[in-house]
Amino acid sequence: MERKMVDNPAHVIKNRDIFKLSPFKELTMTQLELKAKILEVCEEHIDDDETFVFMVQGEAGVGKSVVLSSVFNSIQELAADKNSSLHNTKNYLLVNHSEMLKTYKNIAANVKFLKKNNFDKPTSFINKQKRTAEKADIVLVDEAHLLLSRADAFNGFNEDNQLEEIIRHSKVVIVVYDEKQVLKLKSYWDKNRLKKIVSGYQREEPYVLREQFRMNAGDDVIDWIDNFVEKRIGKLPEDELYDFKIYDSAKEMHDAIVEKNEEYGLSRVVSTFDYEHKKDGEQYYIREDNLEIPWNSTDTKNTWAEKPETIKEAGSIYTIQGFDLNYVGVILGPSVTYDEQNDCLKIITEKYSDTEAFRGKDGIEDVERAKEQIILNSINVLMKRGIKGLYIFASDEELRKRLLEL
């Protein structure tokens, strides 16, 4: 008798984003504790007269989305259980990130209690709820740092603030966010802004997830990145378990990533948004020394990094935020420079090509500082993608020289 073997080797399956966000993925003790807490909050407050908001805070790579995926599956199981206080509840998971939404919908297609229409973008959820004039029961918001904090006609959102609207149209709201991942002025969040909106609905302090799960790196590497995105440049740490390198040539870095991709899969080059890239169907390139590489292509069904041909492209923060890579090669573009006098980073906001990121500055006190923060946040997001390794190439010659010395 012929036996059917699994087509894909284990590392290929493990590299799939739906595997990484699977609701059946084993959780750590800390993650299980958070999951139990969220379920308890939902059961306890589902019949409250007032909306109840529960906040979860965690930096890149601490497994926020994994917990959320698992929680949402359990909530939907309870919604189907006649003996549960959550029986028949109408619940949603929202994320303002097209690539993440694709992953969640792909998971829903393969899991018994999940349906694709339980997953949505905030704007379309808000507009639907306004039409039906009903409150949703439990709404989980992933990547809440991407919510709009002002009206945005381009995206069909006409109210003042997406978080306010979600709260208005829901009974229990679970908000998962990281203020270090804010990437646009029109979704500019800091502690005070968040506090102002949720203070009336929140009865407990935010739950903070701290354990780093994505990167197999020790504290020294994580601290180095954290310092770097606060403009401090330190000596490069050595880590036996984590491959951390600075490159003198963008081409050599790309070649190294191609090699790692052949060995482990899911290795890509990404870049700060310092090179022109328009959504007009044309091909735009990043050109650095002898490397010429096109910006990422997007399609509606598949996650960018999972398509084998994208090894020949460079990803942006918008394609890669929230996802894992095995190895990441980061191009720091012309906006990221070196201040020799103070031996620190100097950000030149005029050189950042993401014009969309700087739209909508009303209500922001120090716009220049906010712009700089967005660029630093984007570096943080890019550098914390790699499970096994991080390679860096700096376009600015002085910065490159300084990093190589270290």
ABEGO torsion letter per residue (X at the ends): XBBBBBABBAAAAAABAAAAABAABBBBAAAAAAAAAAAAAAAAAAABABBBBBBBBBBBGAGAAAAAAAAAAAAAAAAABAABAABGBBBBBBBABAAAAAAAAAAAAABAABBAAABBBAAAAAAAAAAAGBBBABBBBBGAAABBABBBAAAGBABABAAAAAAAABABBBBBBBAAABABAABBBBAAAAAAAAAAABABBBBBBABBAABABBAAAAAAAAAAAAGBBBBBBBBAABBBBBBABAAAAAAAAAAAAAAAEGBBBBBBBABBBBBAGBBBBBBBEABBBBBBBBBAABBAAABAAAAABBBBAAAABGBBBABBBBBBBAABBBBAAAGBBBBBAAABABAAAABGABGBABAAAAAAAAAAAAAAAAAAABAABBBBBBABAAAAAAAAAX
